[in-house]
Structure formats: C-alpha cells, structure tokens
Amino acid sequence: MAGIGFELKKLFKDQSGLGYVKAYTWTGIVTTGPFFIMVFLILGIQSLYDYFEVERFTKSLYISSVVYPFIFSHIVASGFTMLATRYISDNLYDKKSSSVLSSLFGIIAITLTVGGLIGIAFFTWAQLDFFIELTTYIFFMEMMVVQLLNAYVSALRDYVYIVASYAYGVVFAIVGTWLVLMLDIPEYVLVATMCFMDLGIFIIAALLFRNIFLFFGRENYRDFDFLPYFSTKKIVFFTNLFYTLGLYIHNLIIWCGPMGLCLADTYYYQPPYDTSTFYAYISILPAMMLFIVATETNFYDKYKRYLMFITDKGNYKEISDSRNDMVSTMWSEIYNIFDFQLVSTFCFLALGNIILPKVGLAFYGVDIYNLLVLSAFAIGILQAVIIMLFYLEDRVGAFISSAILLVCSIVFNTACVYLGESTYGFGAFAAAFIAMVYAICRLHYYSKRIDYYIFCGQPVLNVPETGFFVRLHEKFFKEKVKDEDVK
C-alpha cells in the first residue's frame, strides 16, 4: 500500500469532521472496493439468473465455476504476490522502477505456468462440457493475473482509477449477461455468461496494466531478475501461501466430509457452511481498513524515524526514545484494532442472527456463522500482527504464525468432520485463535528485544546470495543480460 498510502495521508491532513469522513470513505473504497465490486459482480449475475428464472442447476454451476477459480487463483498467486510486493518495495527504494515493470512479466509467466498446470490437471479430471471448462479455465488464469496486478497497483497513487478499472469490467460483464438472458437461449446461458465474465476480467486487467505501465515507464527487459528472491525470501513466499491456505482449508475439508455435496461430478461444496463463511469473513473488512489507516498515518512514521536514527548514526538516547515511541505506537494501534474488531464482531453476530434466517439460512447454518465470525475476529488480529512482524523483520515469527494457522486448521477441521456437523465452525475458530495468541506473544517477545535483533541479528560480512533460483538466474538469465549489454 506504499503509493496509495502516501496519497491517503494527504486526505488525513484535513482535521475537520468532513475531512475525516472523506479520508475514511476513500480508504474504504481503496482497501475493500475491489473485493466488494467482485462480490457485486457475482451477486448481480446471480440476481439476473433469478429474475429470468434460470434453472437451479445452471445457477449452481455458475456459482461453482466462479467461486472455484476465485479461491484457487488466490491460493496459487498468494506466495508470488508477497514476493512481488517485497521486490517492488526494494526496487522503488533503490529507484529502479524499470526493474519493477520487467518483473511483472516474469512473475506472471511463472505464476501462470504453475497455476495453468494445476488447472489443466483439474479440468482433465472434471466432468463438464468442454466450453464450460474452457471459459472457466480462462477465468482462473485471468484471476491469477489480477491478483498479481494488485500487488503492483498498490505502489500507484491514482486510487480512483484503480477502483474505476474494476467497475468498468464488472458493468460490462453484468450488461453482457443481461443481453444473453434477454435472448433466452437456455443451452448457451452458462457459456455465454462465463464469456462475458472473462471479457470483464480482461478489461480490469488491461486497465490496471495500463496504469502500471504509465507509472513505471519503460522496462529493462530483465524479466527474471527477481528469481534470486525465491532463494533469499522463500520464507516470505511460504508465509503468505500458508496464511492463504489457512483461510480456505477448512472449507475444502468440510466439502470432502459426509455433509458435502458434489455438483456435475466435479465441484464439491457445502451450501450452509460456504454461505456462513462468506458473510462471516466480511466482518474483517472494517478492521483491515482501520489498520491500513493506522499503519500509514501513525506507525510507519515512527518506524521510519527509528531506522533513520540507526542508519544516520543517532545517539543512544535518540535511538532509545524513537524505539520506545515506535513500540508504544504499534501496541496502541493493535489495541485499537482489537477493540474495533471486537465491536464489529458483536454487531455482525447480532445482525447475522436476525437477518440470515430471513434470507434462507437454516439455524444450523446460523450456528456455524456465529463460530466463523469469532474465527474472523482472530483472523483479522492475526493478519495485523503478521504484518507488524514483517515490519520488524521477524520473518520466522510471521512464518510460524501462518504455519500454525494452517496445521491447526487441518487437524481441527478434520476432527470436526469425524465428530459430526454439530462441531462445524469450531475447528476454524480454534485454529485462528491459537495462531493469533502465538503471533501476539511472538510480537511482544520480539519487540522487547528489537535493538538486539536490529544490531546483532544481521550478518557482520556481506554473505553472497545462494540457492537454486540464484544459480538458475546466474546460468540462464544473467549471462543473457550481459550479452545484450555488450551488443
């Protein structure tokens, strides 16, 4: 959020009530806008299906054909997205914007290769019509590209354009689907809908890429210079991958349980659990918006000042005072987020128990929802603490926190499947709660010893980068770059 965060800071300079309303409104649009727009796309097309009385099987198949690519594209791209974020940050700090743009093409190529092979394996096994498989596969590949583009647009400053890019693609897909339904050709409804979905996502990706290209300028054609990051920052890759898997693995396990259903011999799902998960995880978004505001406007300045005194030879008192100020601000913001998320959780619990039964969710599903809202509370705090651990360069602590979330999710939710549906939701809550407690304890331990880790945790000598991907880059790409420079 570096570039966007810089722009959002300007909005908070206006200390009036109207200024704060404007600032928080734009922050909400930037941080949650793309998610809500994508949700609006799915719900909008689903509403059109209801209005035109499309058969239930086709509607269910559409939902699965969108949800599966959405979830698995997020999982596949998650580790690559975090690597891209670190690479972008380091190169912007070194003022190498041309390297940033080149890395976009390289990381898209690797991600699409990995994800593409997984998608081919899945659709080879799937029992769907060829054209449904093809359009769904294209949607899956496009969603991975959009996930990666989001890492790059976070460095931009035109947040209005970013939100507008999503809006244009969504409107195109919804209007296209409306035209298809007006023609009333039932056998082509799903394929045509997916075609317009693909075109809508393509519009989003094209507009985002245009803005990225205009911001970063020309590339240096060294598309794979980021490869050494796979060796030197692999723990960052796996931290985000494990965290993302931890968010979704409980759904996958429940799908495979005795209460799971199978659609068209391909898509597994569990309607009450999936619906409860969707509504419960929305409760995280307000806290994430507050966290981004707090990080960009309060903590980051304290953190930057602390490092400045260290690198610019500040005296002991200056370093000590800035450290205490930074740590105090960090915990103050975490407590604020904890309180805010707690209030948000109670509100979602109260509203969910009133509204969800009226929209068709059975009481069994509402019970699951209550547990998953508590799980979302722990997930929201966990995410904030992991980000703080990354700020303090405690990559091991962040990795262990995400690994605990994933492992506990697998163990507890597998146990819930064997214990029966009355325990559904508890596994996700227990895993998130344990991971949250560990992450908070780790942050407390690390922040109290931050001076030691900053001064003594770094290598005394400059150690050359090693690893498989470093050697791969040296052998196949670095020599090519040298040859091109000679020419």
SVG drawing of the C-alpha trace seen along z (x, -y; Angstrom):
<svg xmlns="http://www.w3.org/2000/svg" viewBox="-38 -21 70 61">
<polyline fill="none" stroke="black" stroke-width="0.4" points="0.0,0.0 3.1,-2.3 1.9,-4.5 -1.7,-4.6 -0.9,-5.0 1.1,-8.1 -1.9,-9.6 -4.2,-8.7 -2.0,-10.5 -2.8,-13.7 -6.5,-13.2 -6.0,-13.0 -4.3,-16.4 -7.8,-17.9 -8.6,-17.7 -12.2,-18.6 -15.1,-16.2 -15.8,-16.3 -12.2,-15.7 -12.1,-12.6 -15.3,-11.3 -13.8,-11.8 -10.5,-10.2 -12.1,-7.1 -14.5,-6.8 -11.7,-6.8 -9.7,-4.4 -12.6,-2.0 -13.0,-2.2 -9.3,-1.6 -8.9,1.3 -12.2,3.1 -13.5,1.7 -12.1,4.4 -13.5,7.1 -16.9,5.6 -17.0,5.0 -16.2,8.6 -18.8,9.7 -21.3,7.3 -20.4,9.0 -21.2,12.5 -24.4,11.4 -25.5,9.2 -25.4,12.0 -27.0,14.4 -29.8,11.9 -30.2,11.8 -30.5,15.5 -33.2,15.4 -35.1,12.6 -35.0,14.5 -35.9,17.8 -32.8,19.7 -32.9,23.3 -31.4,24.1 -28.7,26.5 -27.3,23.8 -27.3,21.2 -25.4,23.6 -23.0,24.5 -22.3,20.8 -21.6,20.1 -19.2,23.0 -17.5,22.1 -16.8,18.6 -16.0,19.5 -13.5,22.3 -11.3,20.1 -11.6,17.2 -10.4,19.3 -7.7,21.3 -6.3,18.3 -5.9,16.6 -4.1,19.6 -1.8,20.1 -0.9,16.5 -0.6,15.7 3.1,16.6 4.1,14.9 2.2,11.8 4.1,11.4 7.4,11.9 6.4,9.3 5.5,6.9 8.9,7.2 10.7,6.9 8.7,3.8 9.4,2.2 13.2,2.8 13.5,1.6 11.4,-1.5 13.7,-2.3 16.7,-1.9 14.9,-3.9 14.9,-1.1 11.4,-1.5 12.3,0.2 13.1,3.4 9.7,3.3 7.9,3.3 10.1,6.1 9.5,8.3 5.7,8.1 6.1,10.1 8.5,12.6 6.4,13.3 3.2,13.5 4.9,16.1 5.9,18.3 2.6,18.0 0.6,18.8 2.8,21.8 2.3,23.2 -1.4,22.4 -2.0,23.4 -0.7,26.9 -2.9,27.2 -5.9,26.0 -5.2,28.4 -5.0,31.3 -8.3,30.3 -10.2,29.9 -8.8,33.1 -10.4,34.9 -13.6,32.7 -16.8,34.0 -18.0,30.7 -18.8,29.6 -15.7,28.6 -16.7,24.9 -17.7,24.6 -14.3,25.9 -12.5,23.6 -14.2,20.4 -13.8,21.4 -10.1,22.1 -9.6,18.7 -11.3,17.1 -9.0,18.9 -5.9,17.7 -7.2,14.1 -7.9,14.0 -4.3,15.0 -3.1,12.1 -5.4,9.7 -4.1,11.0 -0.5,10.2 -1.5,6.8 -3.0,5.8 0.5,6.1 1.8,3.7 -1.0,1.2 -0.6,0.9 2.5,-1.2 0.5,-3.6 -1.2,-6.8 -4.3,-7.0 -6.7,-5.1 -9.8,-6.5 -8.6,-5.0 -7.9,-1.6 -11.5,-1.4 -12.9,-2.6 -11.0,0.1 -12.8,2.8 -16.1,1.0 -15.8,0.9 -15.1,4.6 -18.0,5.5 -20.5,3.4 -19.5,4.9 -19.9,8.4 -23.3,7.7 -24.7,5.9 -23.4,8.7 -25.1,11.3 -28.4,9.3 -28.3,9.3 -27.7,13.0 -30.6,13.7 -32.8,11.4 -32.1,13.6 -33.5,16.6 -31.3,19.4 -31.1,21.7 -28.4,24.2 -25.9,21.3 -26.6,19.3 -23.8,20.5 -21.1,20.5 -22.1,17.0 -22.2,15.7 -18.7,17.1 -17.5,15.5 -18.7,12.1 -17.1,12.7 -13.8,13.5 -14.1,10.3 -15.0,8.2 -11.9,9.5 -9.8,8.9 -11.0,5.3 -10.0,4.9 -6.6,6.5 -5.9,4.3 -6.8,1.1 -4.7,1.9 -1.8,2.9 -2.1,-0.4 -1.9,-2.4 1.1,-0.3 2.9,-0.9 2.2,-4.6 3.5,-4.9 6.7,-2.8 7.6,-3.8 9.9,-1.6 11.1,1.8 14.7,3.0 13.7,6.4 15.3,8.3 12.1,10.1 13.6,12.7 16.0,10.6 13.6,11.3 14.4,15.0 17.0,14.8 14.2,13.6 12.8,17.2 16.0,18.3 16.6,15.3 13.0,14.6 11.4,18.0 10.1,17.8 8.1,14.7 6.6,16.8 5.6,19.7 4.3,17.4 1.7,15.9 0.9,19.2 0.3,20.9 -1.8,18.0 -4.0,18.1 -4.3,21.8 -5.3,21.4 -8.1,19.1 -9.7,21.6 -8.6,25.1 -11.5,25.5 -13.9,25.1 -12.1,27.7 -12.1,30.2 -15.8,29.7 -16.5,30.1 -15.0,33.6 -16.9,34.6 -20.1,36.6 -22.2,33.4 -20.5,32.2 -22.3,32.2 -21.0,32.8 -22.2,30.8 -21.9,32.3 -19.4,34.9 -16.9,32.0 -17.5,29.3 -17.7,30.2 -19.4,27.7 -21.4,27.4 -24.0,24.7 -24.8,23.7 -21.1,23.7 -20.0,21.8 -22.7,19.2 -21.8,18.7 -18.1,18.3 -18.9,15.7 -20.9,13.5 -18.7,14.1 -15.5,13.0 -17.0,9.7 -16.7,8.7 -12.9,8.5 -13.0,5.7 -13.7,2.7 -10.8,3.6 -8.5,4.0 -9.5,0.5 -8.7,-0.9 -5.4,1.0 -4.2,-0.4 -5.1,-3.9 -3.3,-3.5 -0.2,-1.9 0.2,-4.5 -0.6,-7.6 0.9,-6.7 3.1,-3.6 5.1,-3.9 6.4,-7.4 7.6,-6.2 9.2,-3.1 10.9,-5.2 12.2,-7.6 13.6,-4.7 15.5,-3.3 16.7,-6.7 18.4,-7.2 20.1,-3.8 21.4,-4.3 22.2,-8.0 24.3,-7.5 21.8,-8.8 23.0,-8.8 21.8,-6.3 19.1,-8.5 17.6,-9.3 17.6,-5.6 16.1,-4.5 13.4,-7.2 12.4,-6.5 12.3,-2.8 10.0,-3.3 7.8,-5.6 7.6,-3.2 6.8,-0.2 4.2,-2.2 2.5,-3.3 2.5,0.2 0.8,1.7 -1.6,-1.2 -2.8,-0.7 -3.1,3.1 -5.2,2.5 -7.4,0.1 -7.9,2.6 -8.6,5.3 -11.3,3.1 -12.7,2.0 -12.8,5.6 -14.5,6.8 -17.3,4.2 -17.6,5.2 -17.8,8.8 -20.7,8.2 -22.5,6.2 -22.2,8.9 -23.3,11.5 -26.4,9.6 -27.3,8.6 -26.5,12.1 -28.8,13.9 -31.6,11.6 -31.1,11.3 -29.6,14.6 -32.7,16.8 -34.8,14.4 -32.7,14.9 -33.0,18.6 -30.1,19.8 -31.2,22.5 -30.5,22.2 -27.8,24.9 -26.1,22.5 -26.5,19.6 -24.7,21.6 -21.8,22.1 -21.9,18.4 -21.5,17.4 -18.4,19.5 -16.9,18.3 -17.5,14.6 -15.4,15.3 -12.9,17.0 -12.9,13.9 -12.1,11.8 -9.0,13.8 -8.0,13.9 -8.2,10.1 -6.0,9.6 -3.6,12.3 -3.2,10.6 -2.4,7.3 0.2,8.8 1.8,10.8 2.2,7.5 3.8,5.9 6.2,8.9 7.2,8.3 7.8,4.6 10.1,5.6 11.8,8.1 10.8,11.1 10.1,13.3 10.5,16.5 7.8,15.4 5.4,14.5 6.1,17.8 5.4,19.9 2.2,17.9 0.8,18.8 2.1,22.4 0.2,22.8 -3.0,21.5 -2.7,24.0 -1.7,27.0 -4.3,26.4 -7.0,25.8 -6.2,29.2 -6.1,31.0 -9.2,29.4 -11.4,29.4 -10.6,33.0 -11.6,33.8 -14.8,31.8 -15.7,33.9 -15.4,37.1 -17.2,35.6 -20.2,34.5 -21.9,31.4 -22.7,30.0 -19.0,29.1 -18.6,27.4 -17.1,24.0 -15.3,24.8 -12.2,26.1 -11.7,22.8 -12.2,20.7 -9.8,22.8 -7.1,22.7 -7.4,18.9 -7.4,18.3 -4.3,20.4 -2.4,18.7 -3.5,15.3 -2.3,15.9 1.1,17.2 1.5,14.2 0.8,11.7 3.2,13.4 5.8,13.5 5.4,9.9 5.6,9.0 8.8,11.1 10.4,9.7 9.5,6.0 11.1,6.0 14.4,7.2 14.2,5.2 17.5,3.5 19.3,6.8 17.8,8.2 18.4,4.9 22.1,4.6 23.1,8.2 20.8,10.2 22.3,9.1 25.4,10.7 28.7,9.0 30.0,9.7 28.2,9.4 27.2,13.0 26.7,13.9 23.2,14.9 22.9,18.7 20.2,21.2 18.7,23.0 17.0,20.0 20.1,17.8 22.1,20.4 19.3,20.7 19.3,16.9 23.1,16.9 23.2,19.6 20.3,18.9 19.4,15.2 22.4,13.2 24.6,14.3 22.0,13.4 21.7,9.9 25.5,9.5 25.4,10.5 22.7,8.0 24.6,5.2 27.7,6.0 25.7,5.7"/>
</svg>
